[in-house]
Amino acid sequence: MVERYNNKIFCALFLIVIAIIIFIRIHGTENLVITKIIRQYYPNFYIIKPAQINNKFIKNYLVDILWFSSFLLFTSLLEKSFYYYVAFIIAILLEILQFFCKNLGTFDLWDIFVYFVLFIIVMVFKKHKHLRS
């Protein structure tokens, strides 16, 4: 049982780290709020310039898929379906918040669709897992 939790935690952390690396590579760090705060105290703080990525899937959706998958894996540790719904609602609210606060990111209905598809996939697997038990 503990090993299963450890595997989920490792996979969730791995996914979020990959998402962060891809995000920084695609968008750079010069416009991040944390970079601006650090540069107030350390003006020579290294800034990563954004890369030119032409692949729309990688640029617009891969990071969202990775972070939400990580979020769902962490949620699975709680072993109650209710928490999957909470995770889905939080993801939707964060996306909607981007519509009102442009500094948080770019609102995209396709992101909401991606979250919905991932949520449905997880719920179907969860249901079939209980049927096999």
C-alpha positions, -999 to +999 in steps of 0.1 A: +000+000+000+028+024+009+047+016-023+016+024-043+014+058-027+051+064-032+048+055-069+019+079-073+037+107-054+069+101-075+049+102-108+029+133-098+061+151-088+078+140-120+049+153-141+049+187-124+086+191-127+085+183-164+056+207-168+077+235-151+107+228-172+086+229-204+068+260-193+100+279-185+116+267-218+086+279-238+078+311-220+111+320-204+113+336-170+116+373-177+078+379-173+073+358-142+063+377-111+088+357-090+116+367-114+107+404-110+106+401-072+140+383-072+155+409-095+146+437-071+171+422-047+195+406-071+196+426-103+220+402-120+196+372-115+198+350-146+168+352-169+158+325-194+147+337-227+117+320-243+123+295-271+107+295-304+083+266-304+061+262-334+042+231-323+008+243-311+001+212-290+034+216-270+031+254-267-005+255-257-017+223-241+012+200-230+019+219-198-018+220-189-021+182-195+010+175-173+000+198-144-036+186-143-025+149-146-002+156-117-030+172-097-052+142-104-025+118-093-021+137-060-059+137-057-060+099-061-041+095-029-073+106-011-092+077-027-126+094-028-143+105-061-154+137-045-118+150-046-116+144-083-146+167-088-129+193-065-097+190-086-117+195-118-135+225-105-103+241-093-088+236-128-118+252-144-118+281-120-081+287-125-087+288-163-116+312-159-095+334-136-071+338-165-100+354-184-102+382-158-066+384-147-044+385-178-012+383-157-021+347-147-021+333-183-042+331-214-078+319-211-085+291-236-117+271-239-096+242-253-078+240-220-111+235-203-119+208-229-086+191-221-093+192-184-127+177-190-113+148-212-086+140-186-113+141-158-135+117-178-106+093-185-097+092-148-133+087-137-138+058-162-106+041-150-116+046-114-150+031-121-135+001-139-109-004-111-138-008-086-156-032-109-125-055-111-120-055-073 
